[in-house]
Amino acid sequence: MVQLTERWVPRLLSQPETGMGYQICTVLLKDGQRLDRVTIVGGVITKVEGMNSIPLAEADIADILVTHGK
């Protein structure tokens, strides 16, 4: 799991929840990669669909967009 710092609180709070207490997001990385269907629960990245581990650190993140998996 990857704990997000306070830096991302305004960004996540400004976007609607996908369900009770979680958001399904697209995470854009600084190197240009895009990770779809990333689950964030209470400010913690808990899952990246299709992967056994979370292949990023918070420092790698350029932006987070709530997409609800669409």
C-alpha positions in Angstrom: 0.0 0.0 0.0 1.1 3.6 -0.6 0.1 6.2 2.0 -0.6 9.6 0.3 0.5 12.7 2.1 -1.5 15.8 2.8 -0.5 17.1 -0.6 -3.3 15.0 -2.2 -6.1 15.7 0.3 -7.5 18.7 -1.6 -7.4 16.9 -4.9 -9.2 13.8 -3.6 -11.7 15.7 -1.6 -12.6 17.9 -4.6 -13.7 14.7 -6.5 -16.7 12.5 -5.7 -16.4 9.1 -4.1 -16.9 6.0 -6.2 -18.5 4.3 -3.2 -18.5 4.5 0.6 -15.0 5.8 1.5 -13.2 4.9 -1.7 -12.4 6.2 -5.1 -11.4 4.4 -8.3 -8.9 6.6 -10.1 -6.5 7.0 -12.9 -3.0 7.9 -11.6 -0.8 9.8 -14.0 2.9 9.4 -13.3 5.7 11.9 -13.9 7.3 9.6 -16.4 4.2 9.7 -18.6 2.8 6.3 -17.6 -0.9 6.0 -16.8 -2.3 3.6 -14.3 -6.0 3.0 -14.6 -8.4 1.5 -12.0 -6.3 2.4 -9.0 -8.3 2.1 -5.7 -7.7 4.7 -3.0 -9.3 4.2 0.4 -8.9 7.0 3.0 -5.8 8.4 1.3 -4.1 5.1 0.8 -3.5 3.5 -2.6 -4.6 -0.1 -1.8 -4.8 -1.7 -5.2 -3.9 -1.3 -8.9 -6.2 -3.6 -10.9 -4.3 -6.4 -12.7 -1.2 -6.1 -10.6 0.0 -8.1 -7.6 1.8 -5.1 -6.1 1.6 -1.3 -6.3 4.3 -0.2 -8.8 4.8 3.3 -7.7 5.8 5.6 -4.9 4.0 8.8 -4.0 6.9 10.8 -5.4 6.2 9.3 -8.9 2.6 10.8 -9.0 1.9 13.8 -11.3 -1.9 13.8 -10.9 -4.9 11.7 -9.7 -8.2 11.7 -11.5 -11.3 10.0 -10.1 -12.8 8.0 -13.0 -14.9 5.5 -11.1 -13.3 2.8 -13.3 -14.7 4.1 -16.6 
